[in-house]
Amino acid sequence: MKKIAVLLLSGLFVATLSATAPAQDRYDRYERYPGGGPPPPRAAGAPPPQHAVHGQPYFFAHLGLFEPNDSAAGLSGYDTGGNFNIGIGSRVSPFLAVEGSLGGYSAERGSDDVSVVPLTFGVRIVVPHPFMEPYIGAGLGLYFSELKEAARPGFSGINDSDTVFGGYGSIGVDAWLNPRMALNFEGRYHWAEPTFTSAAGTPFDVKVGGWTVNLGVRISF
């Protein structure tokens, strides 16, 4: 009888240890994480960078150079000029941003002068990263253009302006200094072909696009 009682007591003791061990193990594991909750699942993805928050607006400004195209129907012989660009946008997802911008670029060839003011709306496809974010983009808009070319033998000269639809393609990178501010490097190629009329009344379609290469900042609100 005593042996049976001892066996029963031993069995109850082992069963009690078996029942309480997993609970103690769970308690110990949860204590190792802040807040006392369970550890995060191993397959959980990392959150997006703080500057890639959905719907976050931003301001940007660029200053740089304009390299005119050298096509026969374009700005052949024009020297490198200057360029600026300002705008606002929104990071609608970690991978996509939409933005509108107003800029201006110009170039000279002796006494000849061309100036263009693009007013555009575009998108950027971004590779999210906490620090360095490369991207490509494209946009469309209005290009307000003015061309002044002096008269010469066989040519009566041009002093005219025109507004046409044009577009651009861009490639760049943002280097984030903190969650709200980044240094930016960007190159854009502009396409626009306004029609200018010479002093003799002859129309000329002139390609006023080319590369703009810019340094700037991007600041999140």
Backbone as a chain_set.jsonl record, in Angstrom:
{"seq": "MKKIAVLLLSGLFVATLSATAPAQDRYDRYERYPGGGPPPPRAAGAPPPQHAVHGQPYFFAHLGLFEPNDSAAGLSGYDTGGNFNIGIGSRVSPFLAVEGSLGGYSAERGSDDVSVVPLTFGVRIVVPHPFMEPYIGAGLGLYFSELKEAARPGFSGINDSDTVFGGYGSIGVDAWLNPRMALNFEGRYHWAEPTFTSAAGTPFDVKVGGWTVNLGVRISF", "coords": {"N": [[0.826, -1.198, 0.0], [1.94, 1.191, 0.838], [3.887, 1.443, -1.137], [2.327, 1.863, -3.418], [1.168, 4.319, -2.785], [3.425, 5.93, -2.711], [4.223, 5.755, -5.406], [2.0, 6.977, -6.626], [2.166, 9.584, -5.575], [4.643, 10.335, -6.634], [4.06, 10.321, -9.359], [2.131, 12.379, -9.507], [3.75, 14.55, -8.812], [5.636, 14.666, -10.94], [3.864, 15.158, -13.069], [2.892, 17.637, -12.316], [5.204, 19.214, -12.544], [5.621, 18.971, -15.307], [3.386, 20.326, -16.32], [3.72, 22.918, -15.418], [6.187, 23.79, -16.44], [6.241, 24.62, -19.297], [4.724, 27.028, -19.122], [6.356, 28.576, -17.459], [8.558, 28.743, -19.116], [7.53, 30.224, -21.286], [7.032, 32.583, -19.934], [9.622, 33.395, -19.26], [10.726, 33.805, -21.814], [9.124, 35.914, -22.796], [9.796, 37.911, -21.024], [12.212, 38.762, -21.957], [11.791, 40.626, -23.926], [10.968, 44.03, -24.715], [8.205, 45.522, -22.984], [7.019, 43.151, -22.366], [5.741, 41.535, -24.21], [5.231, 38.982, -26.772], [8.016, 37.7, -28.775], [8.903, 39.289, -31.936], [7.633, 37.984, -35.067], [9.711, 35.894, -37.079], [9.63, 36.321, -39.851], [8.822, 38.905, -40.26], [8.799, 41.986, -42.027], [11.102, 44.743, -42.358], [10.291, 48.057, -41.205], [9.357, 50.861, -43.382], [11.7, 53.49, -44.344], [11.793, 56.514, -42.312], [11.475, 58.831, -43.813], [9.938, 57.976, -45.863], [7.258, 57.883, -45.438], [3.835, 57.182, -45.963], [2.057, 59.464, -47.931], [3.531, 61.683, -47.151], [4.396, 65.062, -47.515], [6.766, 67.14, -49.366], [9.325, 69.629, -49.972], [11.404, 70.883, -52.591], [14.481, 72.121, -54.013], [16.606, 73.133, -56.644], [19.774, 73.854, -58.145], [21.835, 74.467, -60.913], [23.453, 73.429, -63.967], [22.856, 73.961, -67.481], [22.991, 72.091, -70.349], [22.858, 72.597, -73.668], [21.119, 70.895, -76.364], [22.744, 69.738, -79.325], [21.72, 69.532, -81.885], [20.994, 69.968, -85.421], [18.534, 71.202, -85.838], [18.227, 72.392, -83.476], [19.916, 73.752, -80.751], [22.519, 74.195, -81.676], [25.882, 75.049, -81.208], [25.434, 76.722, -79.042], [26.478, 77.85, -75.821], [27.186, 76.293, -72.599], [24.756, 76.851, -70.13], [22.865, 78.247, -67.336], [20.693, 76.908, -64.701], [17.696, 76.48, -62.765], [15.406, 75.093, -60.342], [12.394, 74.588, -58.633], [10.012, 73.105, -56.36], [7.138, 71.179, -55.169], [6.115, 68.123, -53.601], [4.805, 64.772, -52.99], [5.208, 61.864, -51.077], [3.691, 59.233, -51.962], [3.814, 56.546, -51.544], [6.233, 54.2, -50.191], [7.693, 53.652, -52.496], [6.934, 55.38, -54.532], [6.608, 58.714, -55.711], [4.929, 61.798, -56.275], [5.08, 64.932, -57.978], [5.184, 68.494, -58.518], [6.688, 71.111, -60.418], [8.48, 74.191, -60.973], [10.658, 75.777, -63.112], [13.678, 77.033, -64.691], [15.813, 77.58, -67.476], [18.674, 78.62, -69.41], [20.709, 79.728, -72.208], [23.512, 80.916, -74.171], [24.799, 82.147, -77.314], [27.147, 83.881, -78.409], [25.731, 86.905, -79.311], [23.257, 85.8, -79.416], [20.416, 84.342, -77.763], [18.682, 82.063, -75.652], [15.919, 81.155, -73.665], [14.097, 79.217, -71.329], [11.188, 78.282, -69.559], [10.067, 75.774, -67.724], [7.002, 74.375, -66.631], [5.934, 71.839, -64.855], [4.534, 68.534, -64.219], [5.166, 65.555, -62.527], [6.367, 62.144, -61.874], [8.164, 60.038, -59.585], [10.029, 57.051, -59.306], [11.147, 55.31, -56.645], [13.893, 53.771, -54.944], [13.604, 52.531, -51.876], [15.487, 53.447, -48.987], [17.256, 53.846, -45.896], [19.263, 55.799, -46.033], [20.732, 56.356, -48.646], [18.96, 56.991, -51.54], [18.315, 56.034, -54.648], [16.671, 57.035, -57.744], [14.348, 57.151, -60.546], [12.639, 59.221, -62.911], [9.86, 60.943, -64.551], [8.095, 63.403, -66.492], [5.528, 65.749, -67.573], [4.491, 68.838, -69.17], [4.029, 72.427, -69.489], [6.093, 74.404, -71.577], [7.51, 77.423, -71.565], [8.962, 79.406, -73.854], [11.609, 81.461, -75.151], [13.308, 83.021, -77.8], [16.084, 84.711, -79.07], [17.79, 85.745, -81.801], [20.337, 87.215, -83.646], [20.224, 89.087, -86.737], [21.729, 88.032, -89.815], [23.681, 87.509, -92.824], [21.434, 86.239, -95.178], [19.61, 85.541, -93.287], [16.984, 86.803, -91.393], [16.784, 87.184, -88.678], [15.562, 86.47, -85.307], [13.174, 87.243, -82.866], [11.27, 86.157, -80.729], [8.604, 84.388, -78.994], [7.177, 81.374, -77.57], [4.811, 78.92, -76.47], [4.666, 75.581, -75.574], [3.683, 72.092, -75.212], [5.751, 69.873, -73.421], [8.26, 67.599, -72.191], [10.098, 65.611, -69.749], [12.778, 63.442, -68.693], [14.23, 61.923, -65.842], [16.982, 61.218, -63.599], [18.347, 60.374, -60.475], [19.606, 60.852, -57.078], [18.943, 60.748, -53.603], [20.492, 61.791, -50.65], [19.999, 61.201, -47.458], [20.186, 63.268, -44.7], [18.919, 63.433, -42.296], [15.691, 62.364, -40.952], [14.091, 64.32, -42.196], [15.465, 65.898, -44.069], [17.362, 65.99, -47.068], [20.273, 65.819, -49.147], [20.48, 66.379, -52.631], [21.126, 65.039, -55.852], [20.671, 65.428, -59.258], [19.916, 64.629, -62.647], [18.34, 65.855, -65.564], [16.708, 65.37, -68.657], [15.343, 67.434, -71.05], [12.594, 67.719, -73.318], [11.356, 69.715, -75.818], [9.753, 71.567, -78.375], [9.251, 74.374, -79.6], [7.714, 76.771, -81.897], [9.168, 79.358, -83.634], [8.973, 82.58, -85.136], [10.615, 84.263, -87.727], [11.938, 87.585, -88.418], [11.272, 88.02, -91.029], [8.981, 86.62, -91.309], [9.113, 83.857, -91.473], [8.484, 80.645, -90.256], [10.119, 78.698, -87.713], [10.822, 75.581, -86.373], [12.205, 74.827, -83.367], [14.309, 72.89, -81.401], [14.479, 73.115, -78.07], [15.455, 71.768, -75.922], [17.547, 69.818, -73.669], [20.217, 68.721, -71.468], [19.887, 69.177, -67.962], [21.815, 69.555, -65.089], [21.878, 69.118, -61.702], [22.339, 70.252, -58.292], [20.917, 70.019, -55.067], [18.385, 70.365, -52.458], [16.105, 68.387, -50.511], [13.288, 68.669, -48.564], [11.288, 67.41, -46.086], [7.968, 68.029, -44.912]], "CA": [[0.0, 0.0, 0.0], [2.844, 2.321, 0.88], [4.538, 1.572, -2.444], [1.358, 2.448, -4.348], [1.035, 5.736, -2.431], [4.656, 6.613, -3.164], [4.17, 5.861, -6.867], [1.0, 7.981, -6.962], [2.708, 10.908, -5.25], [5.709, 10.622, -7.605], [3.418, 10.637, -10.629], [1.542, 13.71, -9.409], [4.839, 15.517, -8.798], [6.154, 14.778, -12.305], [2.822, 15.789, -13.892], [2.857, 19.054, -11.96], [6.369, 19.85, -13.17], [5.41, 19.026, -16.758], [2.355, 21.309, -16.63], [4.17, 24.275, -15.105], [7.426, 24.131, -17.151], [6.032, 25.448, -20.495], [4.287, 28.375, -18.752], [7.526, 29.295, -16.981], [9.41, 28.99, -20.284], [6.939, 31.336, -22.024], [7.223, 33.792, -19.132], [11.02, 33.809, -19.4], [10.953, 34.319, -23.172], [8.471, 37.208, -22.95], [10.501, 38.894, -20.22], [13.402, 39.215, -22.671], [11.4, 41.623, -24.92], [10.336, 45.209, -24.083], [6.753, 45.512, -22.901], [6.539, 41.86, -21.917], [5.007, 40.828, -25.244], [5.963, 37.901, -27.442], [9.012, 38.179, -29.737], [8.331, 39.494, -33.269], [7.813, 36.843, -35.956], [10.971, 35.955, -37.825], [9.417, 36.726, -41.24], [8.311, 40.281, -40.329], [9.655, 42.869, -42.791], [11.507, 45.979, -41.71], [9.432, 49.195, -41.554], [9.98, 51.747, -44.361], [12.398, 54.626, -43.739], [10.887, 57.533, -41.793], [11.2, 59.809, -44.849], [9.115, 57.341, -46.899], [5.921, 57.698, -44.871], [2.744, 57.357, -46.923], [1.419, 60.765, -47.962], [4.35, 62.745, -46.578], [4.76, 66.068, -48.509], [8.129, 67.652, -49.286], [9.73, 70.754, -50.811], [12.756, 70.694, -53.12], [15.06, 73.225, -54.774], [17.81, 72.739, -57.373], [20.556, 74.861, -58.862], [22.82, 73.727, -61.67], [23.878, 73.817, -65.305], [22.081, 73.518, -68.634], [23.805, 71.748, -71.521], [21.906, 72.549, -74.778], [21.307, 69.887, -77.399], [23.537, 70.294, -80.434], [21.164, 69.092, -83.162], [20.904, 71.017, -86.439], [17.266, 71.908, -85.643], [18.156, 72.772, -82.072], [20.73, 74.842, -80.218], [23.904, 73.927, -82.038], [26.799, 76.163, -81.007], [25.153, 77.447, -77.803], [27.334, 77.485, -74.69], [26.527, 75.808, -71.375], [24.116, 77.915, -69.367], [22.455, 77.971, -65.966], [19.394, 76.272, -64.497], [17.177, 76.343, -61.41], [14.165, 74.323, -60.296], [11.797, 74.466, -57.306], [8.737, 72.404, -56.458], [6.601, 70.452, -54.03], [5.697, 66.778, -53.959], [4.288, 63.935, -51.918], [5.626, 60.465, -51.102], [2.423, 58.527, -51.834], [4.156, 55.228, -51.027], [7.695, 54.155, -50.09], [8.312, 53.482, -53.8], [6.416, 56.301, -55.539], [6.37, 60.105, -55.335], [4.397, 62.681, -57.319], [5.551, 66.276, -57.693], [5.055, 69.565, -59.492], [7.849, 71.985, -60.31], [8.659, 75.359, -61.836], [12.097, 75.985, -63.271], [14.117, 77.897, -65.774], [17.186, 77.4, -67.942], [19.01, 79.521, -70.502], [22.035, 79.566, -72.802], [23.864, 81.969, -75.118], [25.766, 81.909, -78.393], [27.451, 85.254, -78.781], [24.603, 87.796, -78.997], [22.017, 85.018, -79.44], [20.005, 83.956, -76.417], [17.478, 81.259, -75.511], [15.514, 80.92, -72.273], [12.941, 78.323, -71.24], [10.612, 78.126, -68.216], [9.17, 74.613, -67.675], [6.034, 74.18, -65.544], [5.714, 70.417, -65.11], [4.019, 67.6, -63.221], [5.836, 64.291, -62.809], [6.428, 61.073, -60.879], [9.465, 59.413, -59.355], [10.053, 55.692, -58.77], [12.239, 55.383, -55.681], [14.354, 52.566, -54.254], [13.661, 52.993, -50.48], [16.667, 53.143, -48.187], [17.348, 54.838, -44.82], [20.244, 56.854, -46.282], [20.896, 56.684, -50.061], [17.795, 56.557, -52.3], [18.306, 56.346, -56.077], [15.344, 57.082, -58.346], [14.164, 57.621, -61.908], [11.371, 59.94, -62.977], [9.419, 61.488, -65.83], [7.027, 64.374, -66.316], [4.999, 66.507, -68.706], [4.016, 70.152, -68.78], [4.147, 73.55, -70.413], [7.418, 74.987, -71.714], [7.446, 78.803, -72.048], [10.274, 79.574, -74.478], [11.905, 82.71, -75.845], [14.529, 82.923, -78.592], [16.566, 85.933, -79.713], [18.957, 85.509, -82.636], [20.614, 88.399, -84.457], [20.193, 88.944, -88.202], [22.997, 87.811, -90.498], [23.401, 87.313, -94.254], [20.532, 85.137, -95.489], [18.717, 85.262, -92.158], [16.471, 88.088, -90.933], [16.813, 87.261, -87.225], [14.377, 86.043, -84.562], [12.907, 87.766, -81.524], [9.923, 85.623, -80.61], [8.356, 83.463, -77.887], [6.123, 80.39, -77.84], [4.528, 77.988, -75.373], [4.3, 74.262, -76.091], [3.789, 70.963, -74.293], [7.015, 69.166, -73.486], [8.433, 66.604, -71.148], [11.461, 65.355, -69.275], [13.127, 62.221, -67.984], [15.213, 62.275, -64.815], [17.642, 60.187, -62.803], [19.002, 61.072, -59.378], [19.775, 60.157, -55.805], [18.816, 61.53, -52.378], [21.32, 61.373, -49.511], [19.258, 61.725, -46.313], [20.989, 63.672, -43.546], [18.058, 63.088, -41.164], [14.396, 61.967, -41.537], [13.381, 65.413, -42.858], [16.267, 66.669, -45.018], [18.294, 65.225, -47.891], [20.973, 66.428, -50.257], [19.978, 65.757, -53.851], [21.825, 65.196, -57.126], [19.723, 64.989, -60.282], [20.052, 65.015, -64.044], [17.097, 65.803, -66.332], [16.765, 65.721, -70.076], [14.094, 68.073, -71.444], [12.181, 67.725, -74.727], [10.36, 70.733, -76.172], [10.032, 72.067, -79.726], [8.362, 75.492, -79.958], [7.849, 77.369, -83.228], [9.489, 80.782, -83.61], [8.839, 83.23, -86.446], [11.675, 85.235, -87.984], [11.49, 88.928, -88.783], [10.741, 87.947, -92.391], [7.732, 85.864, -91.284], [9.354, 82.429, -91.698], [8.439, 79.877, -88.994], [11.182, 77.727, -87.459], [10.663, 74.685, -85.227], [13.51, 74.767, -82.711], [14.392, 72.013, -80.234], [15.113, 73.918, -77.02], [15.755, 70.896, -74.788], [18.92, 69.45, -73.354], [20.442, 68.22, -70.109], [20.143, 69.999, -66.785], [22.49, 68.801, -64.032], [21.547, 69.935, -60.535], [22.516, 69.925, -56.887], [19.841, 70.67, -54.333], [17.935, 69.8, -51.183], [14.718, 67.936, -50.4], [12.915, 68.846, -47.164], [9.95, 66.909, -45.769], [7.21, 68.886, -44.003]], "C": [[0.86, 1.246, 0.0], [3.518, 2.537, -0.463], [3.611, 2.237, -3.453], [1.206, 3.944, -4.07], [2.238, 6.525, -2.903], [4.65, 6.805, -4.664], [3.177, 6.925, -7.294], [1.521, 9.391, -6.712], [3.802, 11.302, -6.238], [5.125, 11.024, -8.943], [2.817, 12.023, -10.621], [2.61, 14.796, -9.453], [5.401, 15.745, -10.193], [5.155, 15.481, -13.208], [2.748, 17.28, -13.612], [4.009, 19.811, -12.586], [6.185, 19.999, -14.666], [4.413, 20.107, -17.132], [2.863, 22.727, -16.435], [5.389, 24.686, -15.906], [7.186, 24.965, -18.392], [5.604, 26.861, -20.153], [5.462, 29.196, -18.278], [8.436, 29.664, -18.14], [8.878, 30.172, -21.084], [7.169, 32.638, -21.272], [8.649, 34.308, -19.299], [11.288, 34.404, -20.768], [10.35, 35.7, -23.324], [9.184, 38.295, -22.156], [11.701, 39.459, -20.96], [13.069, 40.287, -23.692], [10.698, 42.783, -24.226], [8.821, 45.101, -24.085], [6.173, 44.184, -22.486], [5.785, 41.075, -22.956], [5.838, 39.741, -25.878], [6.974, 38.466, -28.424], [8.371, 38.365, -31.112], [8.546, 38.268, -34.141], [9.049, 37.014, -36.811], [10.791, 36.497, -39.234], [8.943, 38.172, -41.371], [9.286, 41.16, -41.075], [9.983, 44.128, -42.01], [10.581, 47.116, -42.113], [10.125, 50.093, -42.57], [10.735, 52.859, -43.657], [11.416, 55.715, -43.326], [10.55, 58.584, -42.847], [10.349, 59.226, -45.969], [7.698, 57.088, -46.407], [4.863, 58.006, -45.924], [2.129, 58.746, -46.806], [2.257, 61.907, -47.439], [4.753, 63.761, -47.651], [6.199, 66.545, -48.321], [8.296, 68.83, -50.245], [11.119, 70.455, -51.348], [13.179, 71.915, -53.924], [16.378, 72.762, -55.377], [18.485, 73.949, -57.991], [21.65, 74.124, -59.616], [23.089, 74.304, -63.044], [22.925, 73.267, -66.356], [23.026, 73.295, -69.802], [22.871, 71.595, -72.717], [22.178, 71.376, -75.717], [22.03, 70.542, -78.576], [23.024, 69.845, -81.801], [21.053, 70.274, -84.118], [19.628, 71.836, -86.286], [17.121, 72.4, -84.207], [19.038, 73.949, -81.737], [22.209, 74.592, -80.476], [24.767, 75.186, -81.868], [26.537, 76.97, -79.75], [26.04, 76.924, -76.671], [26.503, 76.938, -73.524], [25.978, 76.987, -70.576], [23.76, 77.49, -67.964], [21.045, 77.422, -65.881], [19.0, 76.345, -63.034], [15.842, 75.616, -61.48], [13.678, 74.275, -58.856], [10.462, 73.739, -57.437], [8.309, 71.787, -55.145], [6.152, 69.077, -54.518], [5.161, 66.035, -52.761], [4.76, 62.503, -52.134], [4.369, 59.626, -50.879], [2.607, 57.079, -51.398], [5.673, 55.206, -50.871], [8.397, 54.107, -51.45], [7.934, 54.554, -54.818], [6.19, 57.685, -54.944], [5.815, 60.85, -56.537], [4.804, 64.103, -56.954], [5.291, 67.227, -58.849], [6.201, 70.535, -59.311], [7.783, 73.124, -61.31], [10.152, 75.631, -61.91], [12.416, 76.959, -64.377], [15.54, 77.556, -66.168], [17.415, 78.29, -69.157], [20.42, 79.241, -70.994], [22.25, 80.676, -73.829], [24.818, 81.448, -76.171], [26.109, 83.286, -78.967], [26.327, 86.175, -78.337], [23.266, 87.071, -79.023], [21.7, 84.5, -78.041], [18.734, 83.13, -76.471], [17.189, 81.072, -74.031], [14.218, 80.131, -72.271], [12.504, 78.221, -69.782], [9.652, 76.936, -68.245], [8.271, 74.637, -66.435], [5.508, 72.762, -65.708], [5.104, 69.694, -63.915], [4.612, 66.239, -63.538], [5.747, 63.3, -61.668], [7.869, 60.601, -60.753], [9.26, 58.006, -58.808], [11.33, 55.574, -57.946], [12.602, 53.992, -55.172], [14.542, 52.94, -52.785], [14.917, 52.537, -49.759], [16.776, 54.2, -47.09], [18.292, 55.995, -45.131], [20.311, 57.26, -47.755], [19.731, 56.106, -50.867], [17.922, 56.957, -53.774], [16.888, 56.329, -56.629], [15.436, 57.441, -59.822], [12.797, 58.293, -61.97], [11.056, 60.415, -64.379], [8.279, 62.456, -65.567], [6.654, 65.072, -67.606], [4.573, 67.883, -68.229], [4.165, 71.175, -69.88], [5.566, 74.098, -70.385], [7.272, 76.367, -72.362], [8.84, 79.178, -72.562], [10.396, 80.916, -75.186], [13.248, 82.58, -76.549], [14.838, 84.274, -79.235], [17.839, 85.604, -80.478], [19.126, 86.687, -83.587], [20.552, 88.078, -85.945], [21.612, 88.762, -88.741], [22.689, 87.55, -91.965], [22.544, 86.065, -94.515], [19.559, 84.793, -94.383], [18.294, 86.584, -91.539], [16.474, 88.261, -89.417], [15.493, 86.834, -86.594], [14.339, 86.77, -83.227], [11.455, 87.397, -81.213], [9.836, 84.687, -79.411], [7.217, 82.527, -78.259], [5.989, 79.489, -76.621], [4.029, 76.675, -75.956], [4.306, 73.249, -74.952], [5.131, 70.28, -74.51], [7.096, 68.15, -72.361], [9.89, 66.43, -70.757], [11.568, 63.938, -68.729], [14.232, 62.546, -67.001], [15.804, 61.03, -64.166], [18.403, 60.906, -61.696], [19.147, 60.221, -58.144], [19.607, 61.166, -54.672], [19.724, 60.936, -51.312], [20.721, 62.005, -48.264], [20.203, 62.009, -45.152], [20.258, 63.375, -42.248], [16.687, 62.762, -41.76], [13.676, 63.061, -42.301], [14.17, 66.127, -43.948], [17.262, 65.78, -45.741], [19.018, 66.149, -48.852], [20.599, 65.661, -51.523], [20.893, 66.058, -55.033], [20.915, 64.632, -58.206], [20.129, 65.484, -61.665], [18.715, 64.852, -64.75], [17.397, 66.096, -67.798], [15.381, 66.22, -70.485], [13.873, 67.949, -72.95], [11.109, 68.791, -74.926], [10.753, 71.307, -77.532], [9.027, 73.165, -80.098], [8.636, 75.974, -81.383], [8.066, 78.866, -83.088], [9.411, 81.343, -85.031], [9.915, 84.294, -86.603], [11.08, 86.591, -88.344], [10.89, 88.957, -90.182], [9.447, 87.145, -92.461], [7.884, 84.383, -91.531], [9.31, 81.68, -90.367], [9.584, 78.868, -88.904], [10.811, 76.911, -86.228], [12.036, 74.456, -84.609], [13.428, 73.864, -81.482], [15.174, 72.733, -79.141], [15.444, 73.084, -75.78], [17.236, 70.663, -74.614], [19.002, 68.961, -71.928], [20.523, 69.358, -69.1], [20.732, 69.095, -65.71], [22.453, 69.656, -62.769], [22.044, 69.354, -59.221], [21.424, 70.651, -56.118], [19.547, 70.004, -53.014], [16.491, 69.345, -51.331], [14.363, 67.952, -48.912], [11.496, 68.377, -46.956], [9.276, 67.83, -44.768], [7.016, 68.193, -42.653]], "O": [[0.588, 2.217, -0.706], [3.704, 3.677, -0.889], [4.043, 3.071, -4.247], [1.126, 4.745, -5.001], [2.109, 7.633, -3.423], [5.02, 7.869, -5.161], [3.454, 7.698, -8.212], [1.338, 10.284, -7.54], [3.887, 12.462, -6.641], [5.618, 11.946, -9.594], [2.956, 12.771, -11.589], [2.403, 15.845, -10.062], [5.62, 16.888, -10.594], [5.543, 16.312, -14.028], [2.567, 18.09, -14.522], [3.829, 20.915, -13.099], [6.547, 21.026, -15.24], [4.575, 20.752, -18.169], [2.495, 23.634, -17.181], [5.613, 25.888, -16.045], [7.876, 25.971, -18.556], [6.048, 27.811, -20.799], [5.584, 30.369, -18.63], [9.018, 30.749, -18.164], [9.649, 31.029, -21.516], [7.463, 33.67, -21.875], [8.865, 35.509, -19.461], [12.001, 35.402, -20.88], [10.976, 36.581, -23.912], [9.185, 39.46, -22.554], [12.169, 40.546, -20.618], [13.993, 40.832, -24.296], [9.935, 42.583, -23.281], [8.221, 44.649, -25.061], [4.966, 44.078, -22.271], [5.227, 40.027, -22.63], [7.018, 39.589, -25.562], [6.818, 39.602, -28.872], [7.4, 37.68, -31.433], [9.548, 37.572, -33.976], [9.395, 38.123, -37.218], [11.725, 37.089, -39.774], [8.687, 38.629, -42.485], [10.486, 41.107, -40.804], [9.24, 44.531, -41.114], [10.121, 47.148, -43.255], [11.354, 50.104, -42.632], [10.453, 53.154, -42.495], [10.337, 55.836, -43.906], [9.471, 59.175, -42.802], [10.065, 59.925, -46.942], [7.015, 56.189, -46.898], [4.985, 58.97, -46.68], [1.726, 59.162, -45.72], [1.743, 63.016, -47.293], [5.398, 63.372, -48.625], [6.781, 66.376, -47.25], [7.526, 69.004, -51.19], [11.932, 69.844, -50.655], [12.342, 72.649, -54.45], [17.172, 72.088, -54.72], [17.834, 74.941, -58.318], [22.323, 73.26, -59.053], [22.97, 75.51, -63.262], [22.273, 72.243, -66.149], [23.768, 74.195, -70.196], [22.157, 70.596, -72.809], [23.315, 70.922, -75.85], [21.933, 71.751, -78.785], [23.789, 69.781, -82.764], [21.021, 71.43, -83.694], [19.627, 73.034, -86.57], [16.032, 72.778, -83.777], [18.936, 75.012, -82.349], [23.042, 74.763, -79.586], [24.4, 76.262, -82.342], [27.345, 77.835, -79.41], [26.316, 75.728, -76.575], [25.284, 77.103, -73.478], [26.661, 77.991, -70.379], [24.28, 76.498, -67.454], [20.29, 77.459, -66.853], [19.858, 76.28, -62.154], [15.224, 75.531, -62.542], [14.45, 73.96, -57.951], [9.848, 73.754, -58.504], [9.019, 71.86, -54.142], [5.848, 68.893, -55.697], [5.068, 66.579, -51.66], [4.713, 61.993, -53.253], [4.016, 59.335, -49.736], [1.658, 56.45, -50.931], [6.345, 56.108, -51.37], [9.566, 54.479, -51.553], [8.559, 54.631, -55.876], [5.663, 57.829, -53.841], [6.184, 60.569, -57.677], [4.868, 64.452, -55.775], [5.191, 66.815, -60.004], [6.648, 70.768, -58.188], [7.125, 73.034, -62.346], [10.829, 75.705, -60.885], [11.534, 77.622, -64.925], [16.38, 77.275, -65.313], [16.469, 78.667, -69.848], [21.222, 78.609, -70.306], [21.296, 81.296, -74.298], [25.536, 80.468, -75.972], [25.451, 83.78, -79.882], [25.995, 86.236, -77.154], [22.24, 87.663, -78.686], [22.601, 84.252, -77.239], [17.815, 83.439, -77.229], [18.103, 80.856, -73.235], [13.345, 80.351, -73.111], [13.335, 78.09, -68.883], [8.532, 77.068, -68.739], [8.74, 74.891, -65.325], [4.713, 72.505, -66.612], [5.149, 70.164, -62.779], [4.575, 65.803, -64.689], [5.138, 63.569, -60.634], [8.677, 60.739, -61.671], [8.41, 57.793, -57.943], [12.439, 55.714, -58.462], [11.731, 53.141, -54.992], [15.526, 53.599, -52.45], [15.354, 51.395, -49.9], [16.419, 55.354, -47.328], [18.144, 57.073, -44.555], [19.981, 58.399, -48.088], [19.526, 54.892, -50.887], [17.661, 58.11, -54.116], [16.002, 55.691, -56.06], [16.449, 57.959, -60.292], [11.905, 57.978, -61.182], [11.883, 60.306, -65.285], [7.582, 62.353, -64.557], [7.372, 64.995, -68.604], [4.322, 68.087, -67.041], [4.396, 70.841, -71.042], [6.17, 74.241, -69.322], [6.953, 76.477, -73.546], [9.789, 79.257, -71.781], [9.43, 81.438, -75.743], [14.214, 82.087, -75.967], [13.977, 84.896, -79.858], [18.848, 85.228, -79.883], [18.176, 87.104, -84.25], [20.795, 86.944, -86.359], [22.572, 89.284, -88.175], [21.52, 87.385, -92.316], [22.909, 84.962, -94.106], [18.767, 83.86, -94.516], [19.144, 87.405, -91.195], [16.2, 89.352, -88.917], [14.448, 86.834, -87.243], [15.357, 86.893, -82.547], [10.539, 88.198, -81.4], [10.854, 84.248, -78.877], [6.402, 82.827, -79.132], [6.93, 79.32, -75.846], [3.08, 76.658, -76.74], [4.851, 73.5, -73.877], [5.589, 70.13, -75.642], [6.112, 67.883, -71.671], [10.79, 67.021, -71.353], [10.571, 63.322, -68.353], [15.094, 63.372, -67.301], [15.213, 59.95, -64.182], [19.035, 61.933, -61.945], [18.852, 59.026, -58.153], [20.073, 62.302, -54.77], [19.727, 59.725, -51.094], [20.901, 63.199, -48.023], [20.92, 61.126, -44.681], [20.882, 63.1, -41.224], [16.523, 62.872, -42.975], [12.714, 62.759, -43.008], [13.582, 66.907, -44.697], [17.92, 64.934, -45.135], [18.455, 67.139, -49.319], [20.423, 64.443, -51.49], [21.371, 67.181, -55.195], [20.44, 63.501, -58.098], [20.618, 66.602, -61.827], [18.029, 63.846, -64.568], [18.221, 66.948, -68.128], [14.378, 65.532, -70.296], [14.806, 68.055, -73.746], [10.071, 68.762, -74.266], [11.934, 71.509, -77.811], [8.067, 72.912, -80.825], [9.651, 75.631, -81.988], [7.245, 79.564, -82.493], [9.742, 80.66, -86.0], [10.105, 85.128, -85.718], [9.873, 86.721, -88.548], [10.08, 89.832, -90.487], [8.869, 86.995, -93.538], [6.889, 83.7, -91.776], [10.03, 82.045, -89.438], [9.966, 78.261, -89.904], [10.521, 77.468, -85.17], [12.935, 73.941, -85.273], [12.568, 74.058, -80.622], [16.381, 72.939, -79.264], [15.686, 73.638, -74.708], [18.066, 71.236, -75.32], [17.983, 68.803, -71.255], [21.156, 70.382, -69.358], [20.217, 68.007, -65.449], [22.94, 70.786, -62.766], [22.156, 68.139, -59.057], [21.046, 71.768, -56.473], [20.328, 69.197, -52.509], [15.749, 69.855, -52.171], [15.045, 67.331, -48.098], [10.578, 68.897, -47.591], [9.933, 68.358, -43.871], [6.399, 68.76, -41.751]]}, "num_chains": 1, "name": "protein.A"}
